[in-house]
C-alpha cells in the first residue's frame, strides 16, 4: 500500500519541469560555508560552479553550458561558453552564436553570431565546422549580421554539403532548408512548389 502511494509521488517529482535554481536538476547558486573555501561548496557539479571554476576547455565542462541554457540560466550558460570559446572549443562557438541570435542572456547581436558561425566553419573541427558553414551560409543568404550575398552563401552551402550536411545539400537542390526556423516554424529560403 505504501509503495503504491509513493510511486505516483515519485513520478510527479521526476516529471516536474526543471527551472533555474532547482538544485535537483539545474544546480543552484554555489554556497560556501567558509568564504574562499571551495571544498565547502554545496555540490561542486552545479552549473554555477562549472561556470566559475571548471576546466575551461573540456568538452564535458562545455556541455554544462547547454544544460544551463536549457534550465533557463542564460547568464551561467554565457559564462561557460565564453570560457570554452577562449579555450578554442568550437561547439561552444555555435551555441553562443545561437544565444546572440536570440538575445538570450546577451543583447541580440546578429553580427557577433555570424562571426562565431564563420569562425566555427573555418575551424576544421569535425562536425562543428560543417554546422558552422551551414549557419554562416544561412546568415549570408538572409543578410543576418553580414552583408547579404547569395553567391558567397551558395559557396558555403556547397562546402557544408560536400562534408555531408543534408540541410545544405537540400538547400542547393531546392532553395530551402529547415535547419533554422523562424517563430512560425518556416525554414530558410523558398519552400519547393511556392
VMD Tcl script that draws the C-alpha trace (Angstrom):
set ca {
  {0.00 0.00 0.00}
  {2.75 2.44 0.98}
  {4.69 1.68 -2.24}
  {1.53 2.25 -4.26}
  {1.22 5.74 -2.76}
  {4.90 6.61 -3.14}
  {5.18 5.64 -6.80}
  {2.78 8.36 -8.11}
  {4.56 10.96 -5.97}
  {7.93 9.88 -7.37}
  {6.58 10.09 -10.92}
  {5.22 13.60 -10.27}
  {8.52 14.73 -8.75}
  {10.53 13.44 -11.70}
  {8.11 14.92 -14.22}
  {8.29 18.40 -12.70}
  {9.84 20.89 -15.11}
  {13.38 21.98 -14.43}
  {13.75 25.65 -13.56}
  {16.80 27.75 -12.85}
  {17.72 27.46 -9.21}
  {16.23 23.97 -8.86}
  {19.13 22.22 -7.14}
  {17.99 18.74 -8.13}
  {18.17 19.33 -11.89}
  {19.76 22.66 -12.68}
  {22.25 23.32 -9.96}
  {21.74 26.44 -7.98}
  {23.89 29.14 -6.57}
  {27.21 27.97 -5.22}
  {27.07 28.39 -1.45}
  {30.17 28.30 0.70}
  {30.21 27.78 4.42}
  {33.65 29.35 4.65}
  {34.50 32.28 2.38}
  {37.04 31.28 -0.29}
  {36.95 27.60 0.72}
  {35.88 25.85 -2.47}
  {35.93 22.49 -0.71}
  {32.79 23.54 1.14}
  {30.66 24.35 -1.86}
  {27.26 22.74 -1.99}
  {27.63 20.44 -4.95}
  {30.75 21.10 -6.97}
  {28.98 19.96 -10.12}
  {26.43 22.74 -10.01}
  {26.24 24.72 -13.22}
  {27.42 27.85 -11.46}
  {30.49 26.07 -10.07}
  {31.39 24.86 -13.53}
  {30.94 28.38 -14.92}
  {33.33 29.86 -12.39}
  {35.78 27.05 -11.66}
  {35.51 24.25 -14.18}
  {38.25 23.32 -16.59}
  {37.72 25.80 -19.39}
  {38.17 23.69 -22.49}
  {36.95 20.22 -21.61}
  {34.08 19.09 -23.81}
  {32.18 17.75 -20.82}
  {32.57 21.04 -18.99}
  {31.45 22.96 -22.06}
  {28.38 20.76 -22.28}
  {27.26 22.26 -18.98}
  {26.62 25.48 -20.90}
  {23.93 23.66 -22.87}
  {22.42 22.35 -19.63}
  {22.43 25.83 -18.11}
  {20.72 27.27 -21.18}
  {18.05 24.56 -21.14}
  {17.46 25.36 -17.45}
  {16.88 29.00 -18.41}
  {20.08 30.18 -16.74}
  {21.35 32.31 -19.61}
  {23.96 34.13 -17.52}
  {25.65 30.90 -16.47}
  {25.44 29.47 -19.99}
  {27.14 32.59 -21.35}
  {29.93 32.43 -18.76}
  {30.58 28.77 -19.56}
  {30.53 29.37 -23.32}
  {32.87 32.35 -23.02}
  {35.42 30.23 -21.10}
  {35.10 27.41 -23.62}
  {35.42 29.71 -26.64}
  {38.54 31.26 -25.10}
  {39.94 27.72 -24.84}
  {39.11 27.09 -28.52}
  {36.06 24.82 -28.16}
  {34.22 25.17 -31.47}
  {30.94 23.66 -30.26}
  {30.65 26.48 -27.72}
  {31.02 28.99 -30.59}
  {27.90 27.56 -32.21}
  {25.86 27.61 -29.02}
  {26.99 31.13 -28.14}
  {26.07 32.26 -31.67}
  {22.54 30.98 -31.07}
  {22.38 32.99 -27.84}
  {23.41 36.11 -29.76}
  {20.80 35.40 -32.44}
  {18.04 35.08 -29.88}
  {19.27 37.60 -27.32}
  {19.34 35.00 -24.54}
  {21.31 36.48 -21.66}
  {23.13 38.85 -24.02}
  {21.94 41.70 -26.20}
  {20.78 40.38 -29.57}
  {23.76 40.76 -31.90}
  {23.46 39.16 -35.32}
  {26.93 40.34 -36.39}
  {28.60 38.57 -33.47}
  {26.51 35.46 -34.17}
  {27.58 35.45 -37.82}
  {31.23 35.94 -36.83}
  {31.08 32.94 -34.50}
  {29.45 30.82 -37.22}
  {32.19 31.85 -39.65}
  {34.93 31.03 -37.14}
  {33.35 27.64 -36.45}
  {33.02 26.98 -40.19}
  {36.69 27.75 -40.76}
  {37.89 25.75 -37.75}
  {38.32 22.39 -39.45}
  {36.82 20.71 -36.38}
  {34.90 17.64 -37.49}
  {31.14 18.07 -37.37}
  {31.20 21.52 -35.79}
  {32.86 23.11 -38.82}
  {30.19 21.67 -41.10}
  {27.43 23.06 -38.90}
  {29.22 26.41 -38.73}
  {29.35 26.50 -42.54}
  {25.61 25.80 -42.80}
  {24.69 28.54 -40.33}
  {27.12 31.06 -41.79}
  {25.75 30.34 -45.27}
  {22.27 30.99 -43.91}
  {23.41 34.30 -42.37}
  {24.88 35.33 -45.74}
  {21.76 34.27 -47.62}
  {19.46 36.26 -45.33}
  {21.82 39.14 -44.56}
  {21.71 38.39 -40.83}
  {24.63 40.23 -39.26}
  {26.58 40.29 -42.54}
  {26.01 41.81 -45.95}
  {23.57 39.68 -47.91}
  {25.45 37.76 -50.59}
  {23.69 34.80 -52.19}
  {26.69 33.81 -54.34}
  {29.01 33.55 -51.34}
  {26.25 31.85 -49.34}
  {25.97 29.17 -52.03}
  {29.72 28.50 -51.76}
  {29.38 27.99 -48.00}
  {26.32 25.77 -48.53}
  {28.31 23.76 -51.11}
  {31.21 23.34 -48.67}
  {28.84 22.10 -45.94}
  {27.10 19.77 -48.39}
  {30.46 18.36 -49.50}
  {31.10 17.48 -45.86}
  {27.81 15.59 -45.70}
  {25.37 18.16 -44.33}
  {21.91 17.14 -45.54}
  {20.33 20.53 -44.94}
  {22.96 22.28 -47.05}
  {22.50 19.70 -49.81}
  {18.73 20.18 -49.61}
  {19.14 23.94 -49.94}
  {21.36 23.55 -53.01}
  {18.82 21.15 -54.53}
  {15.59 23.03 -53.69}
  {16.49 26.53 -52.42}
  {15.05 25.67 -49.00}
  {16.21 24.09 -45.72}
  {14.75 23.64 -42.27}
  {17.92 23.58 -40.15}
  {16.84 27.01 -38.88}
  {13.25 28.06 -38.46}
  {11.53 31.32 -37.70}
  {8.98 31.83 -34.93}
  {6.25 30.44 -37.17}
  {8.20 27.27 -37.99}
  {9.19 28.31 -41.51}
  {12.62 27.26 -42.74}
  {15.12 29.22 -44.79}
  {14.60 30.11 -48.45}
  {11.55 29.48 -50.59}
  {9.78 26.17 -49.99}
  {9.58 23.99 -53.10}
  {6.34 24.48 -55.01}
  {5.77 28.05 -53.83}
}
mol new
graphics top color blue
foreach p $ca { graphics top sphere $p radius 0.5 }
foreach p [lrange $ca 0 end-1] q [lrange $ca 1 end] { graphics top cylinder $p $q radius 0.2 }
display resetview
